[in-house]
Amino acid sequence: MNLEITQENLYLILPGKVSRVAQIYAHEHHVTIIEAMRRFYRSETYKLLADESTKYWHYGPVALYQEFADELEQKGSKL
């Protein structure tokens, strides 16, 4: 059994990571989970997460949320 994460199989772990980040965001910003997911999917943080070479998939949901929050703070928006 091959347990290596590659760009071809990364999609298998993304939904769980996105879901948890969106839950945290929705709770913190009082938006729906759907809106939180939309905002995260449009973010640079998600683009980095979806690129296996960045190794963002190693991050847990809190670390990913912090990256996302830092991105939003830099942009001065909520996406």
N, C-alpha and C positions, 0 to 999 in steps of 0.2 A: 504494500500500500504506500503510495506516494503522499506524504504529508506536507510537501513544499507548497507555499503560496506563490502563485505566479499571476501575471496579468490576466491569463486566461481563466483562472478560477477565483480570482479576487471577488468577483461579483457574488459569490456564495456567502461571504461574511459581511458585505456592506449593509444589507437591510437591517441587521441587528444593531450595528453601530449607528446608522442613521436614525433608527427608531429611538434609541436611548438619548442621543443628543437632542433630537426633536422634543422628547418628553421633558428634558431639563429646560430647554428654551421656552417651550409652551408654558411651563409652570412659572418660570422667572419673569416672562414678559406678558403673561395673561392673554395669550392667543390660542387658537385651536391647534391641535396637533397637526392637522392638515396644513395650516398656514406655516407652522414652524418647520415642517418638512419642506415646503416650497422654498422658504427662505434658506434653509440649509443646502438644499440641492442647487441653488443658484450661487452659492458661495465659492470663494477660492479655496476655502478649507475642504469642501467636498471634492473639488477637482484634485487637490493634493491627496486626499484619502483614496480616491478612485485610481490613482496612479501608483502601481505597486512599487516603483523605484523609490518613492519618497519614504516608504516604510511607515506611513501614518497609520496603516492598519494595525500596527503594534500598539497604538495608543488606546487607552480605555476611554469610556464615554466622558468622564470628567475632563480628562486632558484634551480630548477633541472639542468639547464644549468651550473650554478655556481658549483654545486656538480660534474658534469661531467668534467668541466674544471679543477677543483681541482684534480680530479682523474688523468686526463691526465698529469697534471703538476707533480704530484707525480711519475708517471710512466715514465715521460720524453719522451712521445710519443704522437702521434695523433691516436693511435690504428690502 
